[in-house]
């Protein structure tokens, strides 16, 4: 019979894999973005995500375990969907809105997962793990809020063709994407 600690460690391994996959995907998302603030937000969150990997390693250690990942099927699926939506909108003013949509789906999954992990760590009486997981949870919520603000204030309006924020024209966007090359996220291999 599984215990709460078994479940916790299993889900922790899932998120460890997810964060490692996101370390690979975020630079591609930053490259695909045509809005500078969105690209910067992805790059900033990459730095946080690399920190999440290290914090998760500390959580494993707090439970006397070595960090190991277990393929996170949810993130694999979300990244595949994000790759498809980015590809479908790559030559369109909707690209940034599409990238935000894909990224927020990932953030919401992470927020739900870290919320559960944090509560379980508290139930298991591991204060170090609680604090580390709360830090990650707070950063994921802040990333989600940043994406919402960018969508509301910049990218959604541009997707409607009402870009009055000094972003690239559609032609500049195509030229810059061609220069950067294709940007796919992660297909879960």
N, C-alpha and C positions, 0 to 999 in steps of 0.2 A: 504494500500500500504506500502511495506517495504521501509525503508530508508537505506542509507549507514551505519548508526550507527547500525540498526537492523542486517544488513548483517554482519558487523564487529563483533558484539557480538555473533552472531550465529557461525561464523567461529572460533572465539576465544574459544568458548565452545568446539568445535570440537578438537582444538589443545590441550586444557586442558585435555581432555580425552585421546588423543594420547600420550601426555607426561606421564601421569599416567600409561598407559599401557606399555610404554617403560621402565619406572622405574622397572616394574616387569619382562620384557623380557631381559634386558641387562645382569643381572647376569647369566641368563641361557645361553646367547650367550658367555659370558666370560668362562663359564664352558665347553661349547662345543668346544671352540677353542683349538687346540693343539699347536699353536704357541704362545709362551709366550708374545711377543710384541703385538699380536692381542688381546690376553686375557686382557693384561694391558690397551690397547686402549679402549676396551669395559668397563672396570671398571672405567677408567678415565671419559669416556663419561657418565657413570651412575651418577657420581657426578655432572657433568654439567646438566644432565637431571633433577635431583632433584632440581637444581637451577632454571631450566626453569619453573618448576611447581610453584615455589615461585614467579618468575618474572611475570608469567601469572596472578597469584593472585593479584599482584600489578597493572597489566594492568586493570583487572576488576575493582579494587578499584579506579583507575584513572578515570573511567567512572561512578563511583558511584554505582557499582554493586557488588554483592557477586559472588565469583568464583563458577562456576558450569560447569559440563561437559555434553557433548552431544555425544553419541556413535559415534566414528570416524570409519565409515565403511572402509575407505581406509586403516587405520593402522591395523584394524582387519584383513583385507584381506592380507596385506603385511606381517604381523606376521604369519598368517597361511601359506602363501607361503614360508616364511623363515623357518618355522618349518618343512615343507615338504622337502625343499632342504637340510636342515641340516640332517634330518633323512635318506634321500636317499644317502648322502655322508658320513655318520658317520663312516664307517669303511674304509675310503679311504683317500689317501693323498690329495684329492680335498676338504676336509672338510673346511679348512681355506679359500680357494678361494670361496667356496659356501657361507660361513658366510659373507664374505665381500660383495658379490653380494647382499645378502638379506639386509644387513645393509645399503648399498649405495642406494638401492631403497627407503628405509625409509628416509634416509638423503635428497634425491632429492625431495621427497614429502614435507618434512618439509621446505626445502629451498624455494620451490615454495609458500607454504602456508604462511610462515613468511614474504616473500617478499611482498605478497599481503596485509597482515595485517599491515605491516609497512607503506606501501603507503596509505592505507585507514586511519590509525591513523593520518598521516600527513594531509590528506584531511580534516579530522575531527578537526584538530587544537589541538590535544592532544600531546604536546611535551613530556610529561613523558612517555606516551605509545610508542611514536616513539623511544625514547632512549632505553627503555626496549626491545622492539621487535628487534631493530637493534643489541643489544647485543646478543640476542638469535640467530638471523640470522648469525652473525659473527661466533659464536661457532659452529653452524651446518655446515657452510662452512668449517671451520677448521677441523671438524671431518671427513667430506667427503674427504678432502685433505689427512688426515692421512691414511684413508682407502685406497686411491689410491696409496699412497707411499708404504704401506705394501703389497698391491697386486703386484705392479710392482717390488719391491725389494726383496720380500721374498716368499709370498704365492703362486703366480701363477707359479713360477719356481718349487716349491715343488710339486705342483699339476701335473706338467709334468713329475715328477719323477727325476728331476735334482736338488734335494735338496742339495746344497753345503753350506748351511748357518748354519749348526749345529742343525737343528731342530730334533725332535723326529723321530726315524725310524717308519715305519708303525706298527711294533709289539709293540713298546713302546707306540705309539699313542692309539692302541686298549686297551692295559693294563691300561693306564691312564684314558681313557674314561670309561672303565668298573668299575674302582675304583670310578670315579665321579658319575656314574649312568646316566640315561637318561636325556637329556637336551632338553626340548621342550620350545618353546617361549611363545606364548599366543594364545589360540584358540578363543578368543573373547567372552567368556562367561560373 
